[in-house]
Every structure is written in C-alpha cells, then in structure tokens.
C-alpha cells in the first residue's frame, strides 16, 4: 500500500518516487516523505520501523514525520486541504482494493468448482481413450 500512497503523493507534489528516495535535506523532498510517512502510518498501519526502513532511515524520522504532518494539519488550513485531497485519493484506492478482495472471495469457490469439473473432464477423456482401446481390440 505504501507504494500506492507514494505514487499518489508524488504525483500531487510533482516528484517521482526515485527523487524522494535520494538522501537529501531539500525541504520539498523531506515534506513529500513526511506526507507519505504520515499516510503509511495512518492508512497502511505500518510501524515506524518499517516506514523508516522504506526510506532508508531510522524509525525516529518516521515518528517525527507523522507528528509534523499532524501539527501542520492542525494549524495550516491550506496544508490540511492538500492532505484531505490525498486522503480522498487514498480512500478511493482502498475502496477499489476492498472490491477486489470481495471479488476474490467470490471467485475462489468458483475456481475450485472449475478445477473439479476439469478433473471430471480429464477422467472422462481417460475413459473414452480406454473405451477406444477396448473397441480396437474387439474389432481385430
């Protein structure tokens, strides 16, 4: 899920994922990583350790990122609106994933049933081949 979050935020901030994984202290890149870290924690339920690993950083960077974004949301209405746009996009993605999960639950029993029918058809083919052999022996 973090890769999708990353794609959403990077597209909105006009960066590529490769650009934000470069070790740098450029404020605009750090802010993008902070937003991604915030959503990775809040939406993907990733641990701070995993988020830090994802960016090649310590977990404390992820903790700081989540706190920083939370503070900006509380104090800056323009920033809050930007985060809300990303939240909406992430929610759309999550709804699609939920629908896919439901479809997979519906498909699984059908796949099992198809496999059973395929096995039956294969057994019938074997019987037909055996019957052909018996007929050939009887006709000689």
C-alpha positions in Angstrom: 0.0 0.0 0.0 2.9 2.4 0.7 3.9 2.3 -3.0 0.4 3.5 -4.0 0.5 6.2 -1.3 3.8 7.2 -2.6 2.5 7.3 -6.2 -0.4 9.5 -5.1 1.6 12.0 -3.1 4.5 12.1 -5.6 2.1 12.8 -8.5 0.4 15.6 -6.5 3.7 17.1 -5.5 5.3 16.7 -8.9 8.1 14.4 -7.9 9.0 10.8 -8.9 9.4 8.1 -6.3 13.1 7.9 -7.3 13.6 11.6 -6.4 12.2 11.2 -2.9 14.4 8.2 -2.1 17.5 10.2 -2.7 19.3 11.1 0.5 18.9 14.9 0.7 18.0 17.7 3.1 15.9 19.6 0.5 12.8 20.8 2.3 10.4 20.0 -0.6 11.6 16.4 -0.8 11.5 16.0 3.0 8.0 17.3 3.1 6.9 14.7 0.5 8.5 11.9 2.5 6.8 13.2 5.6 3.3 13.1 4.0 4.0 9.6 2.7 5.2 8.5 6.1 2.0 10.1 7.7 -0.3 8.1 5.4 1.8 4.9 5.7 1.3 5.1 9.4 -2.3 6.2 9.5 -3.7 4.3 6.5 -1.4 1.4 5.8 -0.9 0.8 9.5 2.9 0.4 9.0 5.2 0.6 12.0 7.6 3.4 12.4 10.4 0.9 11.9 9.0 -0.3 8.6 8.4 3.3 7.4 12.0 4.2 8.3 13.3 1.1 6.5 11.3 2.0 3.4 13.1 5.3 3.2 16.4 4.0 4.4 16.1 6.0 7.6 15.7 5.5 11.3 12.3 5.0 12.9 12.6 8.3 14.6 12.4 10.1 11.3 9.0 8.4 10.7 7.8 9.4 14.2 8.9 13.0 13.5 7.2 13.0 10.1 3.8 11.8 11.5 3.9 14.4 14.3 5.0 17.2 11.9 2.2 16.5 9.4 -0.3 16.2 12.2 0.8 19.6 13.5 0.5 21.2 10.1 -2.9 19.7 9.6 -3.9 21.3 13.0 -2.5 24.7 12.2 -2.5 25.3 8.4 -5.8 25.2 6.5 -4.1 25.1 3.1 -1.9 22.2 4.1 -4.9 20.5 5.7 -6.8 20.8 2.4 -3.9 19.3 0.5 -3.8 16.4 2.9 -7.5 16.0 2.5 -7.1 15.7 -1.3 -4.5 12.9 -0.8 -6.8 11.3 1.8 -9.6 11.2 -0.7 -7.4 9.6 -3.3 -6.2 7.0 -0.9 -9.7 6.3 0.2 -10.7 5.7 -3.5 -7.8 3.3 -3.8 -8.8 1.5 -0.6 -12.4 1.1 -1.9 -11.1 -0.4 -5.1 -9.0 -2.8 -3.1 -11.9 -3.8 -1.0 -14.0 -4.5 -4.1 -11.1 -6.6 -5.5 -11.0 -8.5 -2.2 -14.7 -9.2 -2.3 -14.4 -10.4 -5.9 -11.5 -12.7 -4.9 -13.7 -14.2 -2.2 -16.4 -14.8 -4.7 -14.1 -16.2 -7.3 -12.2 -18.6 -5.0 -15.1 -21.2 -4.7 -15.8 -20.9 -8.4 -12.1 -21.6 -9.2 -12.3 -24.7 -7.0 -15.5 -25.8 -8.8 -13.9 -25.3 -12.2 -10.9 -27.4 -11.1 -13.3 -30.2 -10.1 -15.0 -30.1 -13.5 -11.7 -30.1 -15.2 -10.7 -33.2 -13.2 -14.0 -34.9 -14.2 -13.5 -34.0 -17.9 -10.0 -35.4 -17.7 -11.4 -38.6 -16.2 -14.0 -38.8 -18.9 -11.2 -38.4 -21.6 -9.3 -41.3 -20.0 -12.4 -43.4 -20.0 -13.0 -42.6 -23.7 -9.4 -43.5 -24.6 -9.8 -46.8 -22.7 -13.0 -47.5 -24.5 -11.4 -46.8 -27.9 -8.6 -49.3 -27.0 -11.2 -52.0 -26.0 -13.1 -51.4 -29.2 -9.9 -51.7 -31.3 -9.1 -55.0 -29.6 -12.7 -56.3 -30.1 -12.6 -55.3 -33.8 -9.4 -57.2 -34.5 
